[in-house]
Amino acid sequence: MPPPQFDPWAWIFGVGLGVLFVAAIALALASRPQSDEIYHFAQLHLFLRGDFRILIQYLTTLPGYHVLVAALMTLVGADSLGVARIINALFGLAAATAFHNIRRELWPGTQTIGTAQFLVVPILAPMFFLVYTDVLALALLLWAVYLALIERHRWSALALLVIVFVRQNEIIWTPFVALLAASPQLRTQHDIRALHGLIVKLWPYALPVIAFCIFWICNGTISLSHEQALLHPLTFRSGNPCFALALTAALLPLQTVLGVADFIAALRTRPWLLLIPVGVAAVFWWTFHADNPYNLFGPEIYPRNALLLKIDHANLWRAGATVLAMLAASALAVTRLRPVAASWLAVFTLIALGASWLIDQRYALVPMVLWLALREHRGRAVEFATFALWLPIAVYLTLAILQGRISP
């Protein structure tokens, strides 16, 4: 194996982002709890004191995140919110490492700029420094994907099993990871022996699904809190998929424009593709509603809610968001992904996002990051420009949230 080549960009990105990361941690140490951090920190603080009651009235997720953070805080002999945030930031670095490994495995040579982009995704960057479950769940999922790609299926399934105890609704991604794991054999083998080999390879991925089903049956609802379950019903609505598409076009303007050009070229041989943007336009215009009570609350401190209410009630805003969603859907439809089974990402994204009544940009994190990890890059200039666009937005949002000027 040849020795690794010196990559000056890796050092530039590493040092620059490292300085910003440390600065954000310093700010997080002095910041007050924000939004749902109040409940998450209260739960892990109970565990720190040896009190294993669970705040079922407030928590929608199983308390695996809180147990782990409390255990790590016990090891270092600390009990402050700032230390909990540092631990969460370390989960973010673990997620970045897994993302880097996936890019290196699937698209060698793109892992440096890809990981730099990952660290400044505007809807993700502030979450690194907040006591929320999202970053740990994302880290576990990315490691599960990487381990599946390198044929470490039992470890991949174990990571997915742990996710059930952190954010149980992420179970939807277990069959997607299993498809990625099966991708090589699905392409080359099609006889009964191949089926037997797949079963032997993939059986560990049944364990997270079984664990989730046991929880669901015993608890009666997917949400741990039965009170919160009323606002988080198992349903199918268009709000999150539509919002995620509009958000994708807004955050990836260059990739969207280039993708739309490819989409138009593809129409010459596949005219049926036109059904995608037409269908998205019809669904967005006629079915999008931001009517969950949590989406109606505090538009002055929740920019997301302010935007959603404008889209819901003002035709001009709805038209603009609809156009963005159409453009994003067109561009995504012709973007190459690896491995071949990654083409199922759209289906699982639709299921995962459509299952939630509450519209939240955090729900778009997992499918967006998976797409960023599995997609073909659009060229060095485009990807550097994307990083340059995201960096100031990520810094601003992180500062604004940690300073309490807006809520996540």
C-alpha positions in Angstrom: 0.0 0.0 0.0 1.5 3.4 -1.0 2.1 5.9 1.8 -0.7 8.5 2.3 -0.1 11.7 0.4 0.1 15.0 2.2 -3.1 16.9 1.7 -2.8 20.6 2.5 -6.5 21.1 2.4 -7.0 18.5 5.1 -4.7 20.5 7.4 -6.4 23.8 6.5 -9.9 22.5 7.1 -8.8 20.6 10.2 -7.1 23.6 11.9 -9.8 26.1 10.8 -12.7 24.0 11.8 -10.9 22.8 15.0 -10.5 26.4 16.1 -14.2 27.1 15.4 -15.2 23.9 17.2 -13.2 24.8 20.3 -14.7 28.3 20.3 -18.2 26.9 20.1 -17.5 24.6 23.0 -16.2 27.6 25.0 -19.4 29.5 24.3 -21.5 26.4 25.1 -19.8 26.1 28.6 -21.2 29.6 29.5 -24.6 29.3 27.9 -27.9 28.5 29.6 -30.1 25.5 28.6 -32.0 26.0 25.4 -35.4 24.6 24.5 -35.7 20.8 25.1 -32.2 20.7 26.8 -34.1 21.5 30.0 -35.8 18.1 29.9 -32.8 16.1 28.6 -30.4 17.6 31.2 -33.0 17.1 34.0 -33.2 13.4 33.0 -29.5 12.7 32.9 -29.0 14.7 36.1 -31.4 12.3 37.9 -29.3 9.4 36.7 -26.1 11.2 37.9 -27.7 11.3 41.4 -28.5 7.6 41.3 -32.2 8.3 40.8 -33.4 6.0 37.9 -36.9 7.4 37.6 -37.7 8.3 34.0 -39.4 11.6 33.1 -41.9 9.8 31.0 -44.2 12.8 30.8 -41.6 14.8 28.9 -39.4 12.4 27.0 -40.5 10.9 23.6 -37.3 8.8 23.3 -36.0 6.0 25.4 -33.3 7.3 27.8 -30.3 5.5 26.3 -28.7 8.9 25.5 -29.1 10.1 29.0 -27.7 6.9 30.5 -24.6 7.1 28.4 -24.0 10.8 29.0 -24.6 10.4 32.7 -22.1 7.5 32.8 -19.4 9.5 31.0 -20.0 12.4 33.3 -19.6 10.1 36.3 -16.3 8.9 34.9 -14.9 12.4 34.7 -16.6 13.5 38.0 -18.6 16.4 36.5 -22.3 17.3 36.6 -22.6 20.5 34.7 -24.5 21.3 31.5 -21.3 22.4 29.9 -19.6 19.0 30.4 -22.7 17.3 28.9 -22.4 19.6 25.9 -18.7 18.7 25.5 -19.6 15.0 25.5 -22.3 15.7 22.9 -19.6 17.5 20.8 -17.5 14.4 21.0 -20.4 12.4 19.6 -20.3 14.9 16.8 -16.6 14.2 16.1 -17.4 10.5 16.1 -20.1 11.1 13.5 -17.7 13.1 11.4 -15.2 10.3 11.5 -17.8 7.8 10.3 -18.8 10.2 7.6 -15.2 10.6 6.5 -14.8 6.8 6.3 -18.0 6.4 4.2 -16.8 9.0 1.7 -13.3 7.4 1.5 -14.9 4.0 1.0 -17.4 5.0 -1.7 -15.9 8.1 -3.4 -12.1 8.1 -2.7 -10.5 11.5 -2.8 -13.6 13.4 -1.7 -13.5 12.7 2.0 -11.7 15.9 3.0 -14.1 18.4 1.5 -17.0 16.1 2.2 -16.2 15.9 5.9 -15.6 19.7 6.1 -19.1 20.2 4.6 -20.6 17.7 7.1 -19.2 19.8 10.0 -20.9 22.9 8.8 -24.3 21.6 7.6 -26.3 24.6 8.9 -29.2 22.5 10.4 -26.7 20.2 12.1 -23.8 22.3 13.3 -25.7 23.9 16.3 -26.8 20.5 17.5 -23.2 19.4 18.1 -23.2 21.8 21.2 -26.6 21.0 22.6 -27.8 18.2 24.9 -30.1 16.6 22.3 -30.3 13.0 21.2 -29.9 13.7 17.5 -26.1 13.8 17.2 -25.5 10.5 19.0 -28.2 8.8 17.0 -26.7 10.2 13.8 -23.2 9.0 14.8 -24.5 5.5 15.5 -26.3 5.4 12.1 -23.3 6.6 10.1 -21.1 4.0 11.8 -23.7 1.3 11.1 -23.6 2.3 7.4 -19.8 2.3 7.3 -19.5 -1.1 9.1 -22.1 -2.5 6.7 -20.0 -1.3 3.7 -16.9 -3.0 5.0 -18.8 -6.3 5.8 -18.8 -5.9 9.6 -22.5 -6.8 9.8 -22.7 -7.8 13.5 -21.1 -4.6 14.6 -23.3 -2.6 12.2 -26.4 -4.3 13.6 -25.2 -3.6 17.2 -24.9 0.1 16.4 -28.5 0.0 15.1 -29.7 -1.8 18.2 -28.2 0.9 20.4 -30.0 3.5 18.3 -33.3 2.0 19.4 -32.5 3.0 23.0 -31.5 6.6 21.8 -34.0 7.5 19.2 -36.3 4.6 18.6 -38.0 6.2 15.5 -34.7 5.9 13.6 -35.4 2.1 13.3 -36.7 2.9 9.8 -33.1 3.1 8.6 -32.3 -0.5 9.7 -33.7 -2.1 6.5 -32.0 0.6 4.4 -28.6 -0.3 6.0 -29.4 -4.0 5.4 -30.0 -3.2 1.7 -26.6 -1.5 1.5 -25.1 -4.5 3.1 -26.7 -6.8 0.6 -25.9 -4.6 -2.4 -22.8 -6.6 -3.6 -24.6 -9.9 -3.7 -27.8 -8.5 -5.2 -25.7 -7.3 -8.1 -23.8 -10.5 -8.8 -25.7 -13.5 -7.5 -29.3 -14.5 -8.1 -29.7 -18.2 -7.3 -30.9 -20.0 -4.2 -27.4 -20.2 -2.7 -27.2 -16.4 -2.9 -30.5 -16.2 -0.9 -29.1 -18.5 1.8 -25.9 -16.4 1.9 -27.9 -13.2 2.3 -29.9 -14.6 5.2 -26.7 -15.7 6.9 -25.2 -12.3 6.3 -28.2 -10.1 7.2 -29.9 -11.9 10.1 -28.2 -9.6 12.8 -30.2 -6.7 11.3 -33.4 -8.4 12.6 -32.3 -7.8 16.2 -32.9 -4.0 16.2 -36.3 -4.5 14.6 -37.3 -7.1 17.2 -36.1 -4.8 20.0 -38.2 -1.9 18.6 -41.3 -4.1 18.2 -41.0 -5.3 21.8 -40.8 -1.7 23.0 -43.8 -0.7 20.8 -45.9 -3.6 22.0 -45.0 -3.0 25.7 -45.3 0.8 25.6 -48.4 0.9 23.4 -47.0 3.9 21.4 -43.8 4.7 19.5 -43.3 7.8 21.7 -42.1 6.9 25.2 -44.4 9.6 26.6 -48.1 8.8 26.1 -48.9 12.5 26.6 -46.4 13.5 23.9 -47.7 10.7 21.7 -50.8 12.8 21.0 -48.7 15.4 19.3 -46.4 12.8 17.6 -48.9 10.2 16.2 -48.0 7.5 13.8 -49.4 9.0 10.6 -48.4 10.1 7.1 -48.3 13.7 6.1 -46.6 15.7 3.4 -45.3 18.5 5.6 -41.8 17.2 6.4 -41.0 15.7 2.9 -42.1 18.9 1.2 -40.2 21.2 3.7 -37.1 19.0 3.4 -37.1 19.3 -0.4 -37.4 23.1 -0.2 -34.6 23.2 2.4 -32.4 21.0 0.2 -32.7 23.4 -2.8 -32.0 26.4 -0.5 -28.9 24.9 1.0 -27.5 23.3 -2.2 -28.2 25.9 -4.9 -25.3 25.0 -7.2 -25.9 21.2 -7.0 -29.6 21.9 -7.6 -29.0 24.0 -10.7 -26.6 21.5 -12.2 -28.9 18.6 -11.3 -31.9 20.3 -12.9 -29.8 20.7 -16.1 -29.0 16.9 -16.0 -32.7 16.3 -15.3 -33.8 18.2 -18.4 -31.2 16.3 -20.5 -32.6 13.0 -19.1 -36.1 13.9 -20.1 -35.2 13.2 -23.8 -34.9 9.5 -23.1 -37.0 9.2 -20.0 -39.9 11.7 -20.4 -41.8 10.0 -17.5 -39.4 11.7 -15.1 -41.5 14.9 -15.6 -44.0 13.2 -13.3 -41.6 13.8 -10.3 -41.6 17.6 -10.2 -45.3 17.8 -11.3 -46.3 15.4 -8.5 -44.2 17.3 -6.0 -45.8 20.6 -7.0 -49.3 19.2 -6.7 -48.6 17.6 -3.3 -46.9 20.7 -1.9 -49.5 23.2 -3.1 -52.6 21.2 -2.1 -51.6 19.2 1.0 -48.9 21.2 2.9 -50.1 22.3 6.3 -48.1 23.4 9.4 -50.9 22.7 11.9 -49.1 20.8 14.7 -49.5 22.9 17.9 -45.7 22.9 18.3 -45.4 24.5 14.8 -47.7 27.3 15.9 -45.8 28.2 19.0 -43.3 31.1 19.3 -42.6 32.1 15.7 -40.6 35.0 17.1 -38.0 32.6 18.6 -38.4 29.6 16.3 -37.4 30.8 12.8 -38.6 27.4 11.5 -42.1 28.1 12.7 -42.2 31.6 11.3 -41.2 30.3 7.9 -43.6 27.4 8.0 -46.5 29.7 8.9 -45.7 32.0 6.0 -45.6 29.1 3.6 -48.9 27.7 4.9 -50.8 31.0 4.9 -49.3 33.2 2.2 -49.7 32.1 -1.5 -46.5 33.8 -2.6 -44.4 32.0 0.0 -46.1 28.7 -0.8 -45.4 29.2 -4.5 -41.7 30.0 -3.8 -41.3 26.9 -1.5 -43.1 24.7 -4.1 -40.8 25.8 -6.8 -37.8 25.1 -4.6 -39.1 21.6 -3.8 -39.7 20.9 -7.5 -36.2 21.9 -8.4 -34.7 19.8 -5.6 -36.8 16.7 -6.5 -35.7 17.0 -10.1 -32.0 17.3 -9.2 -32.1 14.5 -6.6 -33.7 12.2 -9.1 -30.6 12.2 -11.4 -27.9 12.4 -8.7 -25.7 9.3 -8.7 -25.4 7.4 -5.4 -23.2 4.5 -4.3 -23.7 1.7 -3.7 -26.5 0.7 -6.1 -28.9 0.0 -3.3 -28.5 3.6 -2.1 -31.2 4.4 -4.7 -33.7 3.3 -2.0 -32.8 6.3 0.0 -35.7 8.3 -1.5 -38.2 5.7 -0.4 -37.0 5.5 3.2 -36.7 9.2 3.4 -40.4 9.6 2.3 -41.4 7.0 5.0 -39.3 8.5 7.7 -40.3 12.1 7.1 -43.9 11.4 6.3 -44.5 9.6 9.5 -44.2 12.8 11.6 -47.0 15.4 12.0 -44.6 17.9 13.6 -42.5 19.7 10.9 -38.9 20.1 12.1 -35.7 20.7 10.2 -34.0 18.3 12.6 -36.0 15.4 11.1 -34.4 16.1 7.7 -30.9 15.7 9.3 -30.6 12.0 8.8 -31.7 11.7 5.1 -29.7 14.8 4.2 -26.5 13.6 5.8 -27.0 10.1 4.3 -27.4 11.7 0.9 -24.3 13.9 1.4 -22.4 10.7 2.4 -23.5 8.6 -0.6 -23.7 11.1 -3.4 -21.4 11.9 -6.3 -19.7 15.3 -5.9 -20.2 18.0 -8.5 -16.6 19.1 -8.8 -14.1 20.7 -6.6 -15.2 24.4 -7.2 -18.9 23.6 -6.6 -18.1 21.7 -3.4 -15.8 24.3 -2.0 -18.4 27.0 -2.8 -20.9 24.9 -0.8 -18.6 24.8 2.1 -18.0 28.6 1.9 -21.8 29.2 1.8 -22.5 26.9 4.8 -19.7 28.0 7.1 -21.0 31.6 7.9 -24.6 30.3 8.2 -23.5 27.5 10.6 -21.5 30.0 12.7 -24.4 32.5 12.9 -27.0 29.8 13.8 -24.7 28.3 16.5 -24.0 31.7 18.0 -27.7 32.7 17.9 -28.9 29.5 19.5 -26.3 29.3 22.2 -26.9 32.9 23.1 -30.7 32.3 23.3 -31.7 34.7 20.5 -33.4 31.9 18.6 -34.4 28.3 19.5 -33.3 25.1 17.6 
